[in-house]
Amino acid sequence: MTVIDILLIVLIISASALCVTAIIYIKRISSQVESANKDIHEFIQKVNPVVENLEEVSRRANRIVTEIENYWDEIDGAIKTIRERISGLTSLKKLHDVEYPAKDLIKNIKALTKGASAFWNAFKHR
């Protein structure tokens, strides 16, 4: 046997060992990929009910917001109506003030009279 034959046998044995090692590592990688696939599938199965519940909550929230918007429209209309009525009352008050321009003068005279009588009563009791 020559050196080339010995090196050829060593090369064949090394190639065979390399193939066996590659097959073992590919099997390990394949089992890890299958395990990851299984974990992902379980995760998806657990997430599906959460997503369905989230969709239900979203639908309920949307319905509640729609109802609140309707109530808000009603409240807004009521507020506008009240504002219109109050503005009508203030215009009537201004009209009433126009009819009695001496109203403030009369109030001031009454106040002066009450003040003078209170002063006179306090002065008498001393």
C-alpha positions in Angstrom: 0.0 0.0 0.0 1.2 3.3 -0.9 0.9 6.6 0.9 -1.8 7.8 -1.5 -3.9 4.8 -0.8 -3.6 5.4 3.0 -4.4 9.1 2.6 -7.4 8.1 0.4 -8.7 5.7 3.1 -8.3 8.5 5.8 -10.0 10.9 3.5 -13.0 8.5 2.9 -13.2 7.8 6.7 -13.1 11.6 7.4 -15.8 12.3 4.8 -18.0 9.5 6.2 -17.5 10.9 9.7 -18.4 14.3 8.4 -21.5 13.0 6.8 -22.6 11.2 9.9 -22.0 14.3 12.0 -23.9 16.5 9.5 -26.8 14.1 9.6 -26.8 14.2 13.5 -26.7 18.0 13.6 -29.4 18.2 10.9 -31.6 15.9 13.0 -31.1 18.1 16.1 -31.8 21.2 14.1 -34.9 19.6 12.7 -36.2 18.6 16.1 -35.6 22.1 17.4 -37.5 23.6 14.5 -40.4 21.2 15.1 -40.3 22.2 18.8 -40.4 25.8 17.9 -43.2 25.1 15.4 -45.2 23.4 18.2 -44.6 26.3 20.6 -45.7 28.8 18.0 -48.9 26.7 17.3 -49.7 26.6 21.0 -49.1 30.3 21.3 -51.4 31.0 18.4 -54.0 28.7 20.1 -53.7 30.7 23.3 -53.8 34.1 21.5 -56.9 33.4 19.4 -59.4 33.6 22.4 -57.7 36.8 23.6 -58.0 38.3 20.1 -61.7 37.3 20.0 -62.3 38.8 23.4 -60.5 42.0 22.3 -62.8 42.1 19.2 -65.8 41.8 21.4 -64.6 44.5 23.8 -63.9 46.7 20.7 -67.4 46.2 19.4 -68.9 47.0 22.8 -66.8 50.1 23.2 -67.8 51.2 19.7 -71.5 50.7 20.6 -71.0 52.6 23.9 -69.2 55.5 22.1 -72.0 55.6 19.5 -74.7 55.8 22.3 -72.7 58.5 24.1 -72.4 60.5 20.9 -76.2 60.3 20.5 -76.7 61.4 24.1 -74.2 64.1 23.6 -76.2 65.4 20.6 -79.3 65.4 22.7 -77.6 67.2 25.5 -76.1 69.7 23.1 -79.5 70.4 21.6 -81.0 70.9 25.1 -78.1 73.3 26.0 -78.7 75.3 22.8 -82.4 75.4 23.6 -81.7 76.7 27.1 -79.3 79.3 25.8 -81.9 80.5 23.3 -84.5 80.8 26.2 -82.0 82.5 28.4 -81.1 85.0 25.7 -84.8 85.6 25.2 -85.2 86.3 28.9 -82.2 88.7 29.0 -83.7 90.6 26.1 -87.0 90.8 28.0 -85.0 92.1 31.0 -83.4 94.8 28.9 -86.8 95.7 27.6 -88.1 95.9 31.2 -85.2 98.2 32.1 -86.0 100.4 29.2 -89.6 100.7 30.4 -88.5 101.8 33.9 -85.4 104.0 33.4 -85.8 105.5 36.9 -85.7 102.1 38.5 -82.1 102.5 39.7 -82.8 106.0 41.0 -85.8 104.7 43.0 -83.7 101.9 44.5 -81.0 104.3 45.5 -83.5 106.6 47.2 -85.0 103.6 49.1 -81.6 102.6 50.2 -80.8 106.1 51.4 -84.1 106.2 53.3 -83.4 102.9 55.0 -79.9 104.0 55.9 -81.1 107.3 57.3 -83.8 105.5 59.4 -81.3 103.0 60.7 -78.9 105.8 61.6 -81.7 107.8 63.4 -82.8 104.7 65.4 -79.3 104.0 66.4 -78.8 107.7 67.4 -82.0 107.6 69.5 -81.0 104.5 71.5 -77.8 106.1 72.6 
